């Protein structure tokens, strides 16, 4: 379990607080989707979890260990893939030989399977691969490390359409009751069938943290030919109609899957109403 308790963080001694009193608990056996606007703190949150940044207040722990102590038993059980990275001038086999020993649960067969599915079979220098090929190698290696805490910042950026499908299948197969995956992304439609629960951060705080079942059961998405009334939480104009999000009522149709982009925009524009609808069952 990853716990953030009253976490405070700012860049620079006199900079404004990015986080102030942030609380968050992540349970194993889940693939969390981390959403937020640019500058909301998604990458910072991942780096705090990975002990690449350190909070000025509160604490971050993983299974009772203070993450910032950077003990070997924690560092060998966390894998962070940033949005931007640079791989060394090494062949894949050289990289694996040097890096895999830091991860005691590394499984070569998982790496071989992932590389095969990504159609990445060569053994040329990693730094000479395209960005998309480098991303596929790093994703394959990260999955093969079998760490319990896996932090992925925009994992599908740089991947072509077939590779995105392959990544979703690979990740789904790797999830088990001991592993936590956190995927920070703007590409909600590429990952919405995979991520659950959903976490949204905005203005330095967690403004939403719910599983998909709760979201789909307590909210209803609809369309309206006329301008929506006051019972609607949020509405977007789409051609000659409105797409709406509202608290579910007993008379509403069978629950369906809420579009995450619509939910995201609703949270940005009316966070208190969304939170109230999710916390109180109306059916």
DRENMAR-537163 format. One record per residue: residue in one letter; x, y, z of N, C-alpha, C in turn. Coordinates in steps of 0.2 Angstrom, whole numbers, plus 2048, in hexadecimal, padded with zeros to 3 digits. Layout:
// DRENMAR-537163
SITE  type   nx   ny   nz  cax  cay  caz   cx   cy   cz
SITE     A    X    Y    Z    X    Y    Z    X    Y    Z
...
// end
This chain:
// DRENMAR-537163
SITE  type   nx   ny   nz  cax  cay  caz   cx   cy   cz
SITE     X  804  7FA  800  800  800  800  804  806  800
SITE     X  803  80B  7FC  806  811  7FB  802  817  7FF
SITE     X  805  81A  804  801  81F  808  804  826  807
SITE     X  801  82B  806  803  832  806  7FF  835  80C
SITE     X  802  838  811  7FF  83A  816  801  842  818
SITE     X  7FC  846  817  7FD  84D  818  803  850  814
SITE     X  804  84E  80E  80A  84F  80A  80A  857  808
SITE     X  80F  85A  809  810  861  807  816  861  802
SITE     X  816  865  7FD  81C  865  7F8  81B  86C  7F4
SITE     X  821  86F  7F3  822  875  7EF  829  874  7EB
SITE     X  829  877  7E6  82F  878  7E2  833  87F  7E4
SITE     X  839  87E  7E7  83C  884  7EA  83A  886  7F1
SITE     X  83E  889  7F4  83D  88B  7FB  837  890  7FC
SITE     X  836  894  7F7  831  899  7F7  82B  899  7F2
SITE     X  82B  893  7EF  826  892  7EA  820  890  7ED
SITE     X  81A  891  7E9  814  88F  7EC  813  888  7ED
SITE     X  80F  886  7F2  80D  87F  7F3  80A  87C  7ED
SITE     X  80D  876  7EB  80A  872  7E6  805  86D  7EA
SITE     X  807  86A  7EF  803  866  7F3  803  869  7FA
SITE     X  7FE  869  7FE  7FD  86B  805  7F8  866  808
SITE     X  7FB  862  80C  7F6  85D  810  7F3  858  80B
SITE     X  7F6  856  806  7F4  851  802  7F4  84A  805
SITE     X  7EE  846  805  7ED  83F  807  7EB  83B  801
SITE     X  7EE  835  801  7ED  830  7FC  7EF  829  7FE
SITE     X  7EA  824  7FD  7EC  81D  7FE  7EB  819  7F8
SITE     X  7F0  815  7F6  7EF  811  7F0  7F0  80A  7F2
SITE     X  7EB  806  7F0  7EB  7FF  7F2  7EE  7FA  7ED
SITE     X  7F1  7F5  7EE  7F3  7F0  7E9  7EE  7ED  7E5
SITE     X  7EF  7EA  7E0  7EA  7E7  7DC  7E6  7EB  7D7
SITE     X  7E9  7F2  7D6  7E5  7F7  7D2  7EA  7FA  7CD
SITE     X  7E6  7FC  7C8  7EA  801  7C3  7E7  807  7C3
SITE     X  7EA  80C  7C7  7E7  813  7C8  7E8  817  7C2
SITE     X  7E3  81B  7C0  7E4  820  7BB  7E5  827  7BF
SITE     X  7EA  82A  7BD  7EC  831  7C0  7EB  836  7BB
SITE     X  7E5  83A  7BC  7E4  83F  7B7  7E4  846  7BB
SITE     X  7E5  84B  7B6  7E6  852  7B9  7E8  857  7B3
SITE     X  7E7  85D  7B4  7E9  862  7AF  7F1  863  7AF
SITE     X  7F4  866  7AA  7FB  867  7AA  7FC  86B  7B0
SITE     X  802  86A  7B4  804  86D  7B9  800  86C  7C0
SITE     X  7FB  867  7BF  7F7  865  7C5  7FB  861  7CA
SITE     X  801  85E  7C8  805  85B  7CD  806  853  7CC
SITE     X  803  851  7C6  803  849  7C5  80A  846  7C5
SITE     X  80F  849  7C2  816  847  7C1  819  848  7C8
SITE     X  818  84D  7CB  81B  84E  7D2  818  849  7D7
SITE     X  812  847  7D7  80F  842  7DB  813  83B  7DA
SITE     X  814  83A  7D3  817  833  7D2  81E  834  7D4
SITE     X  822  839  7D4  829  83A  7D6  829  839  7DE
SITE     X  824  83C  7E1  824  83B  7E8  823  834  7EA
SITE     X  81F  831  7E7  81E  829  7E8  824  825  7E7
SITE     X  828  827  7E2  82E  824  7E0  834  826  7E4
SITE     X  834  82B  7E8  839  82D  7EC  83E  831  7E8
SITE     X  83C  834  7E2  840  838  7DE  83F  840  7E0
SITE     X  83A  841  7E4  839  847  7E7  837  846  7EE
SITE     X  838  84B  7F3  837  84A  7FA  832  84F  7FD
SITE     X  82D  84D  800  828  852  803  82B  856  808
SITE     X  829  85D  808  82B  861  80E  826  860  814
SITE     X  821  85D  813  81C  85C  819  819  855  818
SITE     X  817  852  81D  814  84B  81D  819  846  81B
SITE     X  816  840  819  81A  83B  817  817  836  812
SITE     X  81B  833  80E  819  82E  809  81C  827  80B
SITE     X  818  822  80C  81A  81B  80E  818  816  809
SITE     X  81B  811  809  819  80B  805  81A  805  809
SITE     X  815  802  80B  815  7FC  80F  818  7FE  816
SITE     X  817  804  818  81A  806  81F  821  809  81E
SITE     X  825  808  819  82B  80B  818  82B  812  815
SITE     X  82E  817  818  82E  81D  816  832  81E  810
SITE     X  82E  820  80A  831  820  804  838  824  803
SITE     X  838  82A  806  83D  82E  806  844  82B  809
SITE     X  843  826  80D  84A  823  80F  84D  81F  80A
SITE     X  84A  81E  804  84D  81B  7FF  851  814  800
SITE     X  84D  810  804  850  80A  806  850  805  800
SITE     X  855  800  800  856  7FC  7FB  850  7F8  7FA
SITE     X  84C  7F6  7FF  846  7F1  7FE  841  7F5  7FB
SITE     X  841  7FC  7FC  83C  800  7F8  83E  801  7F1
SITE     X  844  803  7F0  846  805  7E9  846  7FF  7E4
SITE     X  847  7F9  7E7  847  7F3  7E3  840  7F1  7E1
SITE     X  83B  7F4  7E4  834  7F2  7E3  830  7F8  7E0
SITE     X  833  7FD  7DD  82F  802  7DA  833  804  7D3
SITE     X  82E  805  7CE  831  806  7C7  82D  80C  7C5
SITE     X  831  811  7C3  82E  817  7C0  830  819  7B9
SITE     X  82B  81A  7B5  82C  81B  7AE  82A  822  7AD
SITE     X  82F  827  7AC  82D  82E  7AB  82A  82F  7A3
SITE     X  827  835  7A2  825  836  79C  82B  837  797
SITE     X  830  83B  799  836  83C  795  83C  838  798
SITE     X  840  835  794  845  831  797  84B  831  792
SITE     X  850  82E  794  856  82D  78F  859  826  791
SITE     X  859  821  78C  85C  81B  78D  864  81B  78B
SITE     X  868  817  78E  86F  817  78D  871  814  786
SITE     X  877  815  784  87A  812  77E  87C  80B  780
SITE     X  877  807  781  878  800  783  873  7FC  77F
SITE     X  875  7F5  77D  871  7F1  77A  86C  7EE  780
SITE     X  866  7EC  77E  861  7EA  783  864  7E5  788
SITE     X  868  7E0  785  86A  7DB  78A  86F  7DE  78F
SITE     X  873  7E3  78D  878  7E6  791  874  7EA  796
SITE     X  86F  7ED  794  86A  7F1  799  867  7EC  79E
SITE     X  865  7E7  79C  862  7E2  7A1  867  7DF  7A5
SITE     X  86D  7DE  7A3  872  7DB  7A7  874  7E0  7AD
SITE     X  874  7E6  7AB  876  7EB  7B0  871  7ED  7B5
SITE     X  86B  7EE  7B2  865  7F1  7B6  861  7EB  7BA
SITE     X  860  7E6  7B7  85B  7E1  7BA  85D  7DF  7C1
SITE     X  864  7DE  7C2  865  7DC  7C9  863  7E0  7CF
SITE     X  861  7E6  7CD  85E  7EB  7D2  857  7E9  7D4
SITE     X  854  7E5  7D0  84D  7E3  7D1  84D  7DB  7D2
SITE     X  84C  7D9  7D8  84D  7D2  7DA  847  7CD  7D6
SITE     X  842  7D0  7D5  83C  7CC  7D2  83C  7CD  7CA
SITE     X  841  7CF  7C7  841  7D0  7C0  841  7C9  7BD
SITE     X  83C  7C9  7B8  83B  7C2  7B4  83D  7C3  7AD
SITE     X  842  7C0  7AA  844  7C1  7A3  83F  7BE  79F
SITE     X  83B  7B9  7A1  835  7B7  79C  830  7BC  79B
SITE     X  82E  7C0  7A0  82A  7C6  79F  82C  7CB  79A
SITE     X  833  7CC  79B  836  7D1  796  836  7CE  78F
SITE     X  838  7C8  78E  838  7C5  787  831  7C5  784
SITE     X  82C  7C4  788  825  7C4  786  822  7CB  784
SITE     X  824  7D0  788  822  7D6  787  825  7D9  781
SITE     X  82C  7D8  780  830  7DA  77A  82D  7D7  774
SITE     X  82B  7D1  774  828  7CD  76E  822  7D0  76C
SITE     X  81D  7D2  771  817  7D5  770  818  7DC  76D
SITE     X  81D  7DF  76F  81E  7E6  76D  822  7E6  766
SITE     X  824  7E0  764  827  7DF  75D  82E  7E3  75E
SITE     X  831  7E2  763  838  7E5  765  83D  7E0  766
SITE     X  83F  7DD  760  844  7D7  761  84B  7D9  760
SITE     X  84D  7DF  75D  854  7E0  75C  858  7E1  762
SITE     X  85F  7E1  761  863  7E2  766  868  7E8  765
SITE     X  866  7ED  762  86A  7F3  760  86A  7F8  766
SITE     X  86E  7FD  766  86F  801  76C  868  805  76D
SITE     X  866  805  774  860  808  776  85F  80F  774
SITE     X  864  813  775  864  81A  773  863  81C  76C
SITE     X  864  817  768  863  818  760  85C  816  75E
SITE     X  858  813  763  851  811  761  84C  818  761
SITE     X  847  817  75D  842  81D  75D  83F  81E  764
SITE     X  83C  823  766  839  825  76C  834  81F  76E
SITE     X  830  81E  769  82B  818  76A  82E  812  76C
SITE     X  833  810  768  836  809  76A  83A  809  771
SITE     X  83D  80F  772  840  810  779  83A  80F  77E
SITE     X  835  812  77D  82F  812  782  82D  80B  783
SITE     X  82C  807  77D  82A  800  77E  82F  7FC  782
SITE     X  836  7FD  781  83B  7F9  784  83A  7FB  78C
SITE     X  839  801  78E  839  803  795  833  800  798
SITE     X  82D  800  794  827  7FD  797  828  7F6  798
SITE     X  82B  7F2  793  82C  7EB  794  831  7EA  79A
SITE     X  836  7ED  79A  83B  7EC  7A0  837  7ED  7A7
SITE     X  834  7F3  7A7  830  7F5  7AD  82B  7EF  7AF
SITE     X  827  7ED  7AB  823  7E7  7AC  826  7E1  7AF
SITE     X  82C  7E0  7AC  830  7DA  7AD  833  7DA  7B4
SITE     X  834  7E0  7B7  837  7E1  7BE  832  7DE  7C3
SITE     X  82C  7DE  7C2  827  7DB  7C6  827  7DF  7CD
SITE     X  828  7E6  7CD  828  7EA  7D3  820  7EA  7D5
SITE     X  820  7EB  7DC  819  7EC  7DE  816  7F3  7DD
SITE     X  81B  7F8  7DC  818  7FF  7DB  81B  801  7D4
SITE     X  816  802  7D0  818  804  7C9  815  80B  7C7
SITE     X  819  810  7C5  817  816  7C4  819  818  7BD
SITE     X  813  81A  7B9  814  81B  7B2  811  821  7B0
SITE     X  816  826  7AE  814  82D  7AC  813  82D  7A4
SITE     X  80C  82E  7A2  80A  82E  79B  80D  828  797
SITE     X  80C  822  799  80F  81C  796  80D  81B  78F
SITE     X  808  81D  78C  806  81C  785  809  821  781
SITE     X  80C  827  783  80E  82C  77F  814  829  77B
SITE     X  814  82A  774  819  827  770  818  821  76D
SITE     X  813  81D  76F  811  817  76D  80C  817  767
SITE     X  80D  813  762  808  813  75C  802  80F  75F
SITE     X  7FD  80F  75B  7F7  80C  75D  7F7  805  75E
SITE     X  7FA  801  75A  7FB  7F9  75C  7FF  7F9  763
SITE     X  804  7FD  764  808  7FC  76A  804  7FE  770
SITE     X  7FF  803  770  7FB  805  775  7F7  7FF  777
SITE     X  7F4  7FB  772  7F0  7F6  774  7F4  7F0  777
SITE     X  7FA  7EF  775  7FE  7EA  777  800  7EC  77F
SITE     X  801  7F2  780  803  7F4  787  7FD  7F3  78B
SITE     X  7F7  7F4  789  7F1  7F3  78E  7F1  7EC  78F
SITE     X  7F2  7E8  78A  7F1  7E0  78C  7F7  7DE  790
SITE     X  7FD  7E0  78F  802  7DE  794  801  7E1  79B
SITE     X  7FF  7E7  79C  7FE  7E9  7A2  7F9  7E6  7A6
SITE     X  7F3  7E4  7A3  7EE  7E1  7A6  7F0  7DA  7A8
SITE     X  7F4  7D7  7A4  7F7  7D0  7A6  7FB  7D0  7AC
SITE     X  7FF  7D6  7AD  804  7D6  7B3  800  7D8  7B9
SITE     X  7FA  7DB  7B9  7F7  7DD  7C0  7F6  7D7  7C4
SITE     X  7F8  7D7  7CA  7F6  7D2  7CF  7F4  7D5  7D6
SITE     X  7F3  7D1  7DB  7F0  7D4  7E1  7F6  7D8  7E5
SITE     X  7FC  7D7  7E3  802  7DA  7E7  804  7E1  7E3
SITE     X  802  7E2  7DD  805  7E8  7D9  801  7EE  7D9
SITE     X  804  7F3  7D9  800  7FA  7D8  803  7FD  7D2
SITE     X  7FF  7FF  7CD  800  803  7C7  7FD  809  7C8
SITE     X  801  80F  7C6  7FE  815  7C6  800  818  7BF
SITE     X  7FB  81A  7BB  7FC  81C  7B4  7FA  823  7B4
SITE     X  7FE  828  7B3  7FD  82F  7B3  7FC  830  7AB
SITE     X  7F6  833  7A9  7F5  834  7A2  7F0  839  7A0
SITE     X  7F1  83C  79A  7EB  840  797  7E7  83C  792
SITE     X  7EA  836  791  7E6  832  78B  7E1  82E  78E
SITE     X  7DC  830  791  7D7  82D  795  7D4  827  790
SITE     X  7D2  829  78A  7CE  824  786  7D3  81E  784
SITE     X  7D9  81F  784  7DE  819  782  7DE  815  788
SITE     X  7DD  817  78E  7DE  813  794  7D8  812  799
SITE     X  7D2  815  797  7CC  814  79B  7CA  80D  79C
SITE     X  7CB  809  798  7C9  802  79A  7CE  7FE  79E
SITE     X  7D3  801  7A0  7D9  7FE  7A4  7D9  801  7AB
SITE     X  7D8  808  7AB  7DA  80B  7B2  7D3  80B  7B6
SITE     X  7D5  809  7BD  7CF  809  7C2  7D3  808  7C8
SITE     X  7D2  80C  7CD  7CE  812  7CE  7D1  818  7CA
SITE     X  7CD  81E  7CA  7CF  824  7C7  7D1  829  7CD
SITE     X  7D7  82C  7CC  7D9  832  7D0  7DA  838  7CC
SITE     X  7D7  83D  7CF  7D8  844  7CB  7DB  849  7D0
SITE     X  7E1  84C  7CE  7E4  851  7D2  7E3  858  7CF
SITE     X  7E2  85D  7D3  7E1  864  7D0  7E2  869  7D6
SITE     X  7E5  86E  7D5  7E7  873  7D9  7EA  870  7E0
SITE     X  7EF  86C  7DF  7F2  869  7E5  7EF  864  7E9
SITE     X  7E9  862  7E7  7E5  85D  7EB  7E2  858  7E7
SITE     X  7E0  852  7EA  7DC  84D  7E7  7D5  84F  7E7
SITE     X  7D2  850  7E1  7CB  852  7E0  7C7  84C  7DE
SITE     X  7C9  847  7DD  7C5  841  7DB  7C9  83B  7DC
SITE     X  7C7  836  7E0  7CA  82F  7E1  7C5  82A  7E2
SITE     X  7C2  827  7DC  7BD  822  7DC  7BE  81D  7D7
SITE     X  7BB  817  7D9  7BC  811  7D4  7B6  812  7CE
SITE     X  7B7  80F  7C9  7B3  810  7C3  7AC  80E  7C5
SITE     X  7AB  808  7C9  7A4  806  7CA  7A0  80C  7CE
SITE     X  7A3  80F  7D3  7A0  815  7D6  79E  81A  7D1
SITE     X  7A3  81C  7CD  7A2  821  7C8  79C  820  7C4
SITE     X  79C  81A  7C1  797  818  7BC  790  817  7C0
SITE     X  790  815  7C6  78A  814  7CA  786  81A  7CC
SITE     X  78A  81F  7CD  788  825  7D1  788  82C  7CC
SITE     X  78A  82B  7C6  78A  830  7C1  786  82D  7BB
SITE     X  783  832  7B7  780  830  7B1  782  835  7AC
SITE     X  784  832  7A6  786  836  7A0  780  836  79B
SITE     X  77E  83C  798  778  83C  794  779  841  78E
SITE     X  774  842  78A  774  847  785  76E  84B  786
SITE     X  76E  851  784  768  856  784  768  85A  77E
SITE     X  762  85B  77B  762  860  775  761  867  777
SITE     X  75F  868  77D  75E  86E  780  763  870  785
SITE     X  764  876  787  769  878  78C  768  874  793
SITE     X  76C  871  796  76B  86D  79C  769  871  7A2
SITE     X  765  86E  7A6  762  872  7AC  767  872  7B2
SITE     X  765  874  7B8  769  875  7BE  76B  86E  7C1
SITE     X  767  869  7BF  769  862  7C2  76F  85F  7BF
SITE     X  771  862  7B9  777  85F  7B6  77E  862  7B9
SITE     X  782  85D  7BA  789  85F  7BD  78D  863  7B8
SITE     X  78D  860  7B2  792  863  7AD  78F  861  7A6
SITE     X  790  866  7A1  78D  865  79B  792  868  796
SITE     X  793  864  790  797  866  78B  793  866  784
SITE     X  794  86C  780  791  86C  77A  794  868  775
SITE     X  790  864  772  792  85F  76C  78E  860  766
SITE     X  790  863  761  78C  864  75B  786  867  75D
SITE     X  780  864  75C  779  867  75D  776  864  764
SITE     X  77A  862  768  778  85F  76E  77D  860  774
SITE     X  77B  85F  77A  77F  85F  780  781  858  783
SITE     X  787  857  785  789  851  788  789  853  790
SITE     X  785  84F  794  784  851  79B  787  84C  7A0
SITE     X  788  84E  7A6  78A  84A  7AB  786  84C  7B1
SITE     X  783  848  7B5  77E  849  7BA  77E  844  7BF
SITE     X  77C  845  7C5  77B  840  7CA  776  83B  7C8
SITE     X  777  835  7C9  772  830  7C7  76C  830  7CB
SITE     X  766  82F  7C8  760  82E  7CC  75D  827  7CA
SITE     X  758  825  7CE  755  81F  7CE  752  81E  7C7
SITE     X  74F  823  7C4  74C  823  7BD  751  822  7B7
SITE     X  757  823  7B9  75C  823  7B3  75D  81C  7B0
SITE     X  760  81C  7AA  761  815  7A7  766  811  7AB
SITE     X  767  80B  7A9  76C  807  7AB  773  80A  7AB
SITE     X  777  80A  7B0  77E  80D  7B0  782  80B  7AA
SITE     X  785  810  7A7  78A  80F  7A2  791  811  7A4
SITE     X  796  811  7A0  79C  813  7A1  79D  81B  7A0
SITE     X  79F  81E  7A5  7A0  826  7A5  7A6  827  7A1
SITE     X  7A5  82C  79C  7AB  82E  798  7B0  832  79D
SITE     X  7B6  830  79D  7BB  833  7A2  7BD  83A  7A0
SITE     X  7BD  83B  799  7BE  842  798  7B8  847  79A
SITE     X  7B2  845  799  7AD  848  79C  7AD  849  7A3
SITE     X  7AF  844  7A7  7AF  844  7AE  7B5  849  7B0
SITE     X  7BB  848  7AD  7C0  84D  7AE  7BE  854  7AE
SITE     X  7BB  856  7A8  7B9  85D  7A7  7B3  85F  7AC
SITE     X  7AF  85A  7AE  7AA  85C  7B4  7AE  85D  7BA
SITE     X  7B3  859  7BC  7B7  85A  7C2  7BA  861  7C2
SITE     X  7BD  863  7BC  7C0  869  7BC  7BB  86F  7BD
SITE     X  7B5  86E  7BA  7B1  874  7BA  7AC  874  7C0
SITE     X  7AB  86E  7C3  7A6  86E  7C9  7A8  868  7CD
SITE     X  7AE  868  7D0  7B0  863  7D4  7AC  861  7DA
SITE     X  7A9  866  7DE  7A5  865  7E4  79F  861  7E2
SITE     X  79C  862  7DD  796  85F  7DB  797  858  7D9
SITE     X  79D  857  7D5  79F  850  7D3  7A0  84C  7D9
SITE     X  7A4  84F  7DE  7A5  84B  7E4  79F  849  7E8
SITE     X  79B  84E  7E9  794  84D  7EC  790  847  7E9
SITE     X  790  847  7E3  78C  842  7DF  78F  83B  7E0
SITE     X  796  83B  7E0  79A  834  7E1  799  832  7E8
SITE     X  799  836  7ED  799  834  7F4  792  832  7F7
SITE     X  78D  834  7F3  786  833  7F5  782  82F  7F0
SITE     X  780  829  7F2  77C  825  7ED  775  829  7EC
SITE     X  773  82A  7E6  76C  82D  7E4  767  827  7E2
SITE     X  769  821  7E2  765  81C  7DF  763  817  7E5
// end
